[in-house]
Amino acid sequence: MLLHTQFVYTMKTLALAVLASLVCLSASASSPLVHLADTSRKMSFTGLDKKNASVVVLQEANVVFPEILAGNEAESISYIEKFSSTRKSYLVNTYNRGKKLFPKAEAILKKYNVPLEFKVLLALESGFNANAVSSAGAVGYWQFMDVVAREYGLKIASKVKVEKKGKHSKSISTKNKKPLMKLVGNDDRKNFNKSTHAAARYLKDRGRNLDNDWLLIAASYNCGVGNVWNAMERCGKKSPDFWDIKKYLPAETQAYVMNFITLNVIFNNYDAFTKNALCFKDVICIDEAPEVAEDISNASISSINN
């Protein structure tokens, strides 16, 4: 009886190990034998016999965060995992499109001692489009507003009102609250080298303002350093980080920073990502088998002795 019980448990363990190797290749981890440990919150063991249970790590997470983002795993890993699944084509396209401009951006950022990870702002801000113009009026690769562009020495194009032509031009112009505008002349915000030098200087200055907290700096690039300071004050902590002030920031900025983290983490593990070999969280099994096997064995021996 003892040998049979040990054999059954050994075979079960081997089966679980094989299953673990498949879990991270699957889009779903719905097997009742295993689950993905969520490192962002404590596990619940309600209804589990803690004395008899054992937690076995069948496969360890293999996602490596860039050095400047290390320490943010627990708060961001679930978001990254979901994004990598639902937006995989976007991540692949962005990585491939960045092959031309990312190295150039890295060379400039390095001159200003700005972390190279900020190159992904090119994708988040403009999608690598020199002619991108936001609804708020930000222009170019790095989406500089007029005032900030001038502050950092960039020449900006003049804005000229566009008159609509056609039968209904008058009715359209009266209904529109804001007249249509177009940019005329050269605009340094559309020049990759000039705008990237300006962006690097801007990020370096925000580092001085925000004690080189890179997530706060990323947030400030999206919503402005004033809004970040206001959020820091509202949270009530002496030296808050991004996670402390996240709920006080605009929803767009919250998503912006999470996407900043996601792009950098995926690109840092890109080979494994494209091979579907990324395991975002430990694959574990909660099993009572070892103690149960021992109880059965002891009972069997006892019955034989009697």
FENDA-V532086 format. One record per backbone hydrogen bond with DSSP energy under -0.5 kcal/mol. CO is the residue of the C=O (numbers start at 1). NH is the residue of the N-H. If there is no record, write none. Layout:
BEGIN
((CO & NH) (CO & NH))
END
This chain:
BEGIN
((1 & 5) (2 & 6) (3 & 7) (4 & 8) (5 & 9) (6 & 10) (7 & 11) (8 & 12) (9 & 13) (10 & 14) (11 & 15) (12 & 16) (13 & 17) (14 & 18) (15 & 19) (16 & 20) (17 & 21) (18 & 22) (19 & 22) (19 & 23) (20 & 24) (22 & 25) (22 & 26) (23 & 26) (31 & 34) (35 & 37) (35 & 284) (37 & 39) (38 & 41) (43 & 45) (45 & 48) (48 & 50) (49 & 53) (52 & 291) (54 & 56) (54 & 287) (56 & 58) (56 & 285) (59 & 283) (63 & 65) (66 & 69) (66 & 70) (67 & 70) (69 & 72) (72 & 76) (73 & 76) (73 & 77) (76 & 80) (77 & 81) (78 & 82) (79 & 83) (80 & 84) (81 & 85) (82 & 85) (82 & 86) (83 & 87) (85 & 88) (87 & 91) (88 & 92) (89 & 93) (90 & 94) (91 & 95) (92 & 96) (93 & 97) (94 & 98) (96 & 99) (97 & 100) (97 & 101) (98 & 102) (101 & 105) (102 & 106) (103 & 107) (104 & 108) (105 & 109) (106 & 110) (107 & 111) (108 & 111) (108 & 112) (109 & 112) (109 & 114) (110 & 113) (115 & 118) (116 & 119) (117 & 120) (118 & 121) (119 & 122) (120 & 123) (120 & 124) (121 & 125) (122 & 126) (122 & 127) (122 & 128) (123 & 127) (126 & 129) (128 & 130) (129 & 132) (132 & 140) (134 & 137) (138 & 134) (139 & 144) (140 & 143) (144 & 139) (145 & 149) (146 & 150) (147 & 151) (148 & 152) (149 & 154) (150 & 153) (155 & 188) (158 & 160) (158 & 184) (160 & 182) (161 & 163) (166 & 169) (168 & 172) (169 & 173) (170 & 174) (171 & 175) (172 & 176) (180 & 162) (182 & 160) (184 & 158) (187 & 190) (188 & 191) (189 & 141) (190 & 192) (191 & 195) (192 & 196) (193 & 197) (194 & 198) (195 & 199) (196 & 200) (197 & 201) (198 & 202) (199 & 203) (200 & 204) (201 & 205) (202 & 206) (203 & 207) (204 & 208) (205 & 209) (206 & 210) (207 & 212) (208 & 211) (210 & 213) (212 & 214) (213 & 217) (214 & 218) (215 & 219) (216 & 220) (217 & 221) (218 & 222) (219 & 222) (219 & 223) (220 & 224) (224 & 228) (225 & 229) (226 & 230) (227 & 231) (228 & 232) (229 & 233) (230 & 234) (231 & 235) (232 & 236) (233 & 236) (237 & 240) (241 & 244) (241 & 245) (242 & 246) (245 & 248) (245 & 249) (246 & 249) (250 & 254) (251 & 255) (252 & 256) (253 & 257) (254 & 258) (255 & 259) (256 & 260) (257 & 261) (258 & 262) (259 & 263) (260 & 264) (261 & 265) (262 & 266) (263 & 267) (264 & 268) (265 & 269) (266 & 269) (267 & 270) (269 & 273) (270 & 274) (271 & 275) (272 & 277) (272 & 278) (273 & 276) (278 & 280) (279 & 62) (279 & 63) (282 & 37) (282 & 284) (283 & 58) (283 & 59) (284 & 35) (285 & 56) (285 & 287) (287 & 54) (288 & 292) (289 & 293) (290 & 294) (291 & 295) (292 & 296) (293 & 297) (294 & 298) (295 & 299) (296 & 300) (297 & 301) (298 & 302) (299 & 303) (300 & 304) (301 & 305) (302 & 306))
END
